[in-house]
Amino acid sequence: MKELLQAAATRAGRYLETLADRSVTPSAEAIEHLSQLDEPLPEKPTKPEQVLALLDEIGSPAAVASAGGRYFGFVTGGSLPAALAANWLAGAWDQNSALSVMSPIAAKLEEVALKWLLEVLGLPLEAGAGFVTGATMANFTALAAARHALLERQGWDVEAQGLFAAPPLTVVVGDEVHVSLLKALSLLGLGRERVSRVPVDGQGRMRADALPPLSPATIVCIQAGNVNTGAFDPAAEICAATHEAGGWVHVDGAFGLWAAAAPHRAHLAAGLGQADSWATDAHKWLNVPYDSGVAFCRQPEHLRAAMSATAAYLAQSDQREPMHYTPEMSRRARGVEIWAALSSLGRSGLADLIERNCRYAARFAEGLRAAGYHVLNEVELNQVLVSFGDAETTRRVITGVQADGTCWCGGTVWQGQTAMRISVSSWATTEADVEQSLAAILRIAGKHR
Ligand SMILES: Cc1ncc(COP(=O)(O)O)c(C=O)c1O
């Protein structure tokens, strides 16, 4: 076992070392070689060393180099060294984090990680949380708590009775709501189309002056960090109006919530702490390995009521039992990497990670503007939207950048305009990576002028 794990570490180390010099996109040849995996299920056992060798030889060249410093697609964090190493150790532990009796260490690390997260994200220290797979499930989990609380206040037990004869709830979202939040609403029986949409400004921020009538049966879903522009909804104003009406505010802060951890960006997150629930990703800006998200709820009892499962064989205790805060029962110990990342960065390291990524985004915007291209968003966070001319030209540049392989950026359509989207979200990105990538983008765009 020990030799096998050492071999895995050697192969993984070699893979990571190659990232600086290889194409971010896997080569066509590497992708073609994946067909070698199309084999029938082996009749007999294969030696673990051989399994590992096959995985590395076929798999590593075909992996997208998102763990490196020049991947700017979607909103993708890398894996901090401490988080990756902790993930390996925790893999060896193979703990089931459902109950504290099943894994005292997993339960303890979740508790500590939760306390630290509340501090760095500027959330109420009494809040509770569930450690889930990502922001989609965090939105789902937190909104289940909202659904529970608002219906309970009307005398309806939604967990027991379901939604069929329940008093109606109204859900309010901004016009630039993330698709994952709508998916969460659909899973909760609240309906992805049964929402009231609020107009937004040119950055995608919900207009607080355009909110519909609010009531104690309203859940208002705001955004901290629009996936295209990085913009924040006006949290303080919306929280005040919603709370005055007796409603609930939920924040989709998949990556934007982390702005609170960086002193020079914290003003963007102002007012978010006044909400009732929050969703965020740790696999984005905290840079832990996939998959990892957190659903927070100001009053832990609402989350617990929405997520609890009880049965005689599931020992009850006075401790925080992880499975009462998540949709899953058995699951891996996600608190381990969150704890390791925060432990290794400390408050200042986390602030520096966020700040550095935002500075690099501003450098991209400055370099693109200086070359005469149109940056479509106010670059206050880590997202940059750039147009290289008409839609067709922009699409050609995006295809060219992806094929070139120096870096990887995706495409989007922002309020009717086709754009390339650059998201700087990795600890591994250096100033040299940014300059190298910017030079490649400008070289390729120059060919299409
Ligand atoms: C604002 C926002 N919400 C939710 C999500 C979904 O996150 P995940 O893919 O981790 O479920 C994203 C992903 O980019 C996002 O940007």
The ligand as a Tripos MOL2 file, in Angstrom:
@<TRIPOS>MOLECULE
LIG
   16    16     1     0     0
SMALL
NO_CHARGES

@<TRIPOS>ATOM
      1 C1        -23.1640   32.7250   -8.8810 C.3       1 LIG1
      2 C2        -23.0580   31.2240   -8.9750 C.ar      1 LIG1
      3 N1        -23.9430   30.4510   -8.3190 N.ar      1 LIG1
      4 C3        -23.8780   29.1100   -8.3670 C.ar      1 LIG1
      5 C4        -22.9180   28.4730   -9.1030 C.ar      1 LIG1
      6 C5        -22.9170   26.9540   -9.1630 C.3       1 LIG1
      7 O1        -21.8160   26.4410   -8.4920 O.3       1 LIG1
      8 P1        -21.4530   24.8580   -8.5080 P.3       1 LIG1
      9 O2        -21.0390   24.5700   -9.9180 O.co2     1 LIG1
     10 O3        -20.3440   24.7480   -7.5370 O.co2     1 LIG1
     11 O4        -22.6620   24.1020   -8.1040 O.co2     1 LIG1
     12 C6        -21.9790   29.2210   -9.8070 C.ar      1 LIG1
     13 C7        -20.9340   28.5670  -10.6270 C.2       1 LIG1
     14 O5        -20.2040   29.2010  -11.3430 O.2       1 LIG1
     15 C8        -22.0390   30.6350   -9.7210 C.ar      1 LIG1
     16 O6        -21.1470   31.3970  -10.3540 O.3       1 LIG1
@<TRIPOS>BOND
     1     1     2 1
     2     2     3 ar
     3     2    15 ar
     4     3     4 ar
     5     4     5 ar
     6     5     6 1
     7     5    12 ar
     8     6     7 1
     9     7     8 1
    10     8     9 2
    11     8    10 1
    12     8    11 1
    13    12    13 1
    14    12    15 ar
    15    13    14 2
    16    15    16 1
@<TRIPOS>SUBSTRUCTURE
     1 LIG1         1 GROUP 0 **** ****
